[in-house]
Amino acid sequence: MLPWTRASRTPRARRTLAALLLAVAAAATPTAAAAAAAPTAATATSRGWNDYSCKPSAAHPRPVVLVHGTFGNSIDNWLVLAPYLVDRGYCVYSLDYGQLPGVPLFNGLGPVDKSAGQLSSFVDKVLAATGAAKADLVGHSQGGMMPNYYLKFLGGAAKVNAMIGLAPDNHGTTLLGLTKLLPYFPGAEDLLNANTPGLADQVAGSPFITKLNSLPDTVTGVHYTVIATRYDEVVTPYRTQFLDGPDVRNVLLQDLCPVDFSEHVAIGTVDRVAYHEVANALDPAHATPTTCASAVG
């Protein structure tokens, strides 16, 4: 589901909507227009992502695994970023994780440590299919935080070159912040009840977050990038998203483009300024400056 499905009359929401519409207009190529069709795994494959016959090139030798956020899924979260990366020559894959029985489409709600186990299995599948030794991970929201458990506790560091988080709740957030996601996903609230461990695990100070942060933020050998927005209303304060470590690049979106008003959902689903910085992190040897003009690149 995309963020403009929420109707709000607050000034910030109007600015956000304007930013989203600009981003969508910039993305209005034949590839992006195809996103209007009902998303299915077959559609994703036909557009070049989740194609297990893809072989990484010498220019882009590692597959990219996209990890959706809370209430997201393997298609809806990536209708813009996945084709953006495919068009740049990457083999791109996305998974569904954290499913709850009887709750369709809205994923990322199961225990986060179990979700990390699903990611581990998926990365193994992608590496086996592509023949690559390591993958690069790009995650949004919970999808930018949960892989850290995989890297720290499940041996993922040996299989991952780069971890790129878009608005990740690396040090937890408040339950109130997480509930602010509900208006972006019509019908989600009606399907859910109090038994959503994936939400409880993300609350700052929870047993899961305490364990995750009992070790240093980073693992040796993995290159980390965190991309945050000052307008994030879900993971607050936004600086809690940033990581400390010797191989970390913490990026504030508004330092790159001061007039970018993307909030928590938009930065992961439609923002091409953020996506240009993702592309730089995936291929730092050929990085180019990220500016407001990157939205039309």
C-alpha positions as CSV (number, residue, x, y, z in Angstrom):
1,M,0.0,0.0,0.0
2,L,1.3,3.5,-0.8
3,P,1.2,6.5,1.6
4,W,-1.1,8.8,-0.3
5,T,-4.1,6.5,0.6
6,R,-4.3,8.5,3.9
7,A,-6.3,11.7,3.9
8,S,-5.2,14.4,6.3
9,R,-5.6,18.1,6.5
10,T,-2.7,19.0,8.7
11,P,0.0,21.4,7.1
12,R,2.7,18.7,7.4
13,A,0.5,16.1,5.7
14,R,-0.2,18.6,2.9
15,R,3.5,19.2,2.4
16,T,4.1,15.4,2.5
17,L,1.4,14.8,0.0
18,A,2.9,17.4,-2.3
19,A,6.3,15.8,-2.0
20,L,4.8,12.4,-2.8
21,L,3.0,13.7,-5.8
22,L,6.2,15.2,-7.1
23,A,8.0,11.9,-6.6
24,V,5.3,10.0,-8.4
25,A,5.4,12.5,-11.3
26,A,9.2,12.1,-11.5
27,A,8.7,8.3,-11.5
28,A,6.1,8.4,-14.3
29,T,8.0,6.2,-16.7
30,P,6.5,3.1,-18.4
31,T,8.0,1.0,-15.6
32,A,6.5,3.1,-12.8
33,A,3.2,3.3,-14.6
34,A,3.0,-0.5,-14.5
35,A,2.9,-0.2,-10.7
36,A,-0.7,0.8,-10.9
37,A,-1.7,-2.8,-11.8
38,A,-2.6,-5.1,-8.9
39,P,0.8,-6.4,-7.6
40,T,1.6,-10.1,-7.7
41,A,4.8,-12.1,-7.5
42,A,4.4,-12.9,-11.2
43,T,4.2,-9.2,-11.9
44,A,7.4,-8.6,-10.0
45,T,9.2,-11.3,-11.9
46,S,8.0,-10.0,-15.2
47,R,9.4,-6.6,-14.4
48,G,12.8,-8.2,-13.6
49,W,12.8,-8.5,-9.8
50,N,12.5,-11.8,-8.0
51,D,13.9,-13.3,-11.1
52,Y,15.9,-16.3,-10.0
53,S,17.5,-16.7,-13.4
54,C,19.2,-13.3,-12.9
55,K,23.0,-13.6,-12.7
56,P,24.9,-10.7,-11.1
57,S,27.2,-8.8,-13.5
58,A,30.8,-7.8,-13.0
59,A,29.6,-4.2,-12.4
60,H,27.1,-5.3,-9.8
61,P,28.4,-8.6,-8.5
62,R,26.0,-9.0,-5.5
63,P,22.3,-9.5,-5.4
64,V,20.2,-7.0,-3.5
65,V,17.6,-8.2,-1.0
66,L,14.8,-5.8,-0.1
67,V,13.3,-6.1,3.4
68,H,9.9,-4.5,3.8
69,G,8.6,-2.7,6.9
70,T,5.9,-3.3,9.4
71,F,2.5,-3.8,7.8
72,G,4.3,-4.0,4.4
73,N,4.9,-6.9,2.0
74,S,7.4,-8.0,-0.6
75,I,5.6,-6.1,-3.4
76,D,3.8,-3.0,-2.2
77,N,6.9,-1.6,-0.3
78,W,9.1,-1.9,-3.4
79,L,7.0,-0.8,-6.4
80,V,9.4,2.1,-7.1
81,L,12.7,1.1,-5.6
82,A,12.9,-2.5,-7.0
83,P,12.5,-1.3,-10.7
84,Y,14.8,1.6,-10.0
85,L,17.5,-0.9,-9.0
86,V,16.7,-3.4,-11.8
87,D,17.0,-0.6,-14.4
88,R,20.5,0.0,-13.0
89,G,21.6,-3.5,-13.6
90,Y,21.1,-5.2,-10.2
91,C,19.6,-8.6,-9.5
92,V,16.9,-7.7,-7.0
93,Y,14.8,-9.9,-4.6
94,S,12.2,-9.2,-1.9
95,L,10.8,-11.4,0.7
96,D,7.7,-11.6,2.9
97,Y,8.3,-12.2,6.6
98,G,6.6,-11.9,10.0
99,Q,3.2,-13.2,8.8
100,L,0.4,-13.8,11.3
101,P,-2.2,-16.5,10.7
102,G,-5.4,-15.0,9.3
103,V,-3.8,-11.6,8.5
104,P,-3.3,-11.4,4.7
105,L,-1.0,-8.8,3.0
106,F,0.0,-7.0,6.2
107,N,3.3,-8.6,7.3
108,G,6.1,-7.8,9.7
109,L,3.9,-8.6,12.7
110,G,5.4,-11.8,14.0
111,P,8.3,-12.1,16.5
112,V,11.2,-10.1,15.1
113,D,13.8,-12.8,15.9
114,K,11.7,-15.3,14.0
115,S,11.5,-12.9,11.1
116,A,15.3,-12.7,11.1
117,G,15.4,-16.4,10.7
118,Q,13.1,-16.1,7.7
119,L,15.5,-13.5,6.3
120,S,18.4,-15.9,6.8
121,S,16.7,-18.6,4.8
122,F,15.8,-16.2,2.1
123,V,19.4,-14.9,1.7
124,D,20.7,-18.4,1.5
125,K,18.1,-19.1,-1.3
126,V,19.2,-16.0,-3.2
127,L,22.9,-16.7,-2.9
128,A,22.4,-20.3,-4.0
129,A,20.4,-19.1,-7.1
130,T,22.8,-16.4,-8.1
131,G,26.1,-18.0,-7.2
132,A,27.2,-14.9,-5.3
133,A,29.2,-15.1,-2.1
134,K,27.5,-12.2,-0.4
135,A,24.3,-10.1,-0.8
136,D,23.5,-6.5,-0.1
137,L,20.5,-5.7,2.1
138,V,18.2,-2.7,1.8
139,G,15.4,-2.4,4.4
140,H,12.7,0.0,5.3
141,S,11.5,0.7,8.9
142,Q,11.5,-2.7,10.7
143,G,13.1,-4.1,7.6
144,G,16.1,-1.8,8.2
145,M,16.4,-2.9,11.9
146,M,15.5,-6.6,11.9
147,P,18.5,-7.6,9.7
148,N,20.8,-6.4,12.4
149,Y,19.6,-9.4,14.5
150,Y,20.5,-11.6,11.5
151,L,23.9,-10.0,11.3
152,K,24.7,-10.1,15.0
153,F,23.1,-13.4,16.2
154,L,22.4,-15.7,13.2
155,G,25.7,-15.5,11.3
156,G,24.5,-13.1,8.6
157,A,27.7,-11.0,8.6
158,A,29.5,-13.7,6.7
159,K,26.9,-13.5,3.9
160,V,26.3,-9.7,3.8
161,N,28.4,-7.0,2.3
162,A,26.2,-3.9,2.9
163,M,23.3,-3.1,5.2
164,I,21.3,0.0,4.1
165,G,18.4,1.1,6.3
166,L,15.7,3.6,5.3
167,A,14.1,5.0,8.5
168,P,15.1,2.0,10.6
169,D,14.1,1.7,14.2
170,N,17.5,0.5,15.2
171,H,17.1,1.4,18.9
172,G,13.3,0.9,19.1
173,T,10.5,3.4,19.1
174,T,7.2,4.0,21.0
175,L,4.1,1.9,20.5
176,L,2.3,5.2,19.8
177,G,4.7,5.8,17.0
178,L,4.0,2.3,15.5
179,T,0.3,2.9,15.6
180,K,0.8,6.0,13.5
181,L,1.4,3.6,10.6
182,L,-2.1,2.3,10.7
183,P,-3.8,5.1,8.6
184,Y,-1.4,4.4,5.8
185,F,-2.7,0.8,5.5
186,P,-6.5,0.8,5.2
187,G,-8.1,-2.2,6.8
188,A,-5.0,-3.2,8.9
189,E,-6.5,-2.0,12.2
190,D,-9.6,-4.1,11.7
191,L,-7.5,-7.3,11.1
192,L,-5.3,-6.8,14.1
193,N,-5.6,-7.5,17.8
194,A,-3.3,-7.1,20.8
195,N,-1.4,-10.2,19.9
196,T,1.1,-8.6,17.5
197,P,4.6,-9.5,18.8
198,G,6.3,-7.8,15.9
199,L,4.9,-4.5,17.3
200,A,5.8,-5.2,20.9
201,D,9.3,-6.3,20.0
202,Q,10.0,-2.9,18.4
203,V,9.1,-0.8,21.4
204,A,12.2,0.9,23.0
205,G,13.3,-1.1,26.1
206,S,11.5,-4.3,25.0
207,P,13.4,-7.6,25.7
208,F,14.1,-7.9,21.9
209,I,15.5,-4.3,21.6
210,T,17.5,-4.8,24.8
211,K,19.1,-8.0,23.4
212,L,19.7,-6.4,20.0
213,N,21.5,-3.5,21.5
214,S,23.4,-5.6,24.1
215,L,26.1,-5.9,21.4
216,P,27.8,-3.0,19.5
217,D,25.6,-1.4,16.8
218,T,27.7,-2.9,13.9
219,V,29.5,-6.1,13.0
220,T,33.0,-6.1,11.5
221,G,33.0,-6.6,7.7
222,V,29.6,-5.1,6.9
223,H,29.3,-1.6,5.4
224,Y,26.3,0.3,7.0
225,T,24.3,3.2,5.7
226,V,21.3,4.7,7.6
227,I,19.1,7.2,5.7
228,A,16.7,9.1,7.9
229,T,14.2,12.0,7.6
230,R,13.7,14.8,10.1
231,Y,9.9,14.5,9.4
232,D,9.7,10.9,10.6
233,E,6.7,10.6,12.9
234,V,7.1,6.9,13.6
235,V,10.7,6.4,14.7
236,T,11.3,9.4,17.0
237,P,13.6,11.1,17.7
238,Y,14.9,10.4,14.2
239,R,18.5,10.4,15.4
240,T,17.8,7.2,17.3
241,Q,17.9,5.5,13.9
242,F,21.6,6.3,13.4
243,L,24.3,3.7,14.2
244,D,27.7,4.1,15.9
245,G,30.6,2.2,14.4
246,P,33.7,2.4,12.3
247,D,32.0,1.6,9.0
248,V,28.8,3.6,9.2
249,R,27.4,6.4,7.1
250,N,24.5,8.2,8.8
251,V,22.6,10.4,6.3
252,L,19.8,12.9,7.0
253,L,17.7,13.3,3.9
254,Q,17.2,17.0,4.4
255,D,21.0,17.6,4.4
256,L,20.9,16.3,0.8
257,C,17.7,18.1,-0.3
258,P,16.3,20.6,2.2
259,V,12.9,20.8,0.5
260,D,12.3,17.0,0.7
261,F,9.4,16.6,3.2
262,S,9.1,12.8,3.0
263,E,8.1,11.2,6.3
264,H,8.5,7.6,7.5
265,V,6.5,5.8,4.8
266,A,7.5,8.0,1.9
267,I,11.2,7.7,2.4
268,G,10.9,3.9,1.9
269,T,8.2,3.7,-0.8
270,V,8.6,6.6,-3.3
271,D,11.5,9.0,-2.5
272,R,14.0,9.0,-5.3
273,V,16.4,11.3,-3.5
274,A,16.7,8.6,-0.8
275,Y,17.0,6.0,-3.6
276,H,19.9,7.8,-5.2
277,E,21.7,7.6,-1.9
278,V,20.8,3.8,-1.7
279,A,22.4,3.4,-5.2
280,N,25.5,5.3,-3.9
281,A,25.7,2.9,-0.9
282,L,25.4,-0.1,-3.2
283,D,28.2,1.1,-5.5
284,P,30.3,3.6,-3.6
285,A,33.1,3.5,-6.1
286,H,30.8,5.2,-8.6
287,A,28.8,7.4,-6.2
288,T,27.6,10.8,-7.5
289,P,26.3,13.7,-5.4
290,T,22.7,13.3,-4.1
291,T,20.7,16.5,-4.5
292,C,17.1,17.5,-5.0
293,A,17.7,17.0,-8.7
294,S,18.2,13.2,-8.0
295,A,14.4,13.0,-7.7
296,V,14.2,13.1,-11.5
297,G,17.2,10.9,-12.1
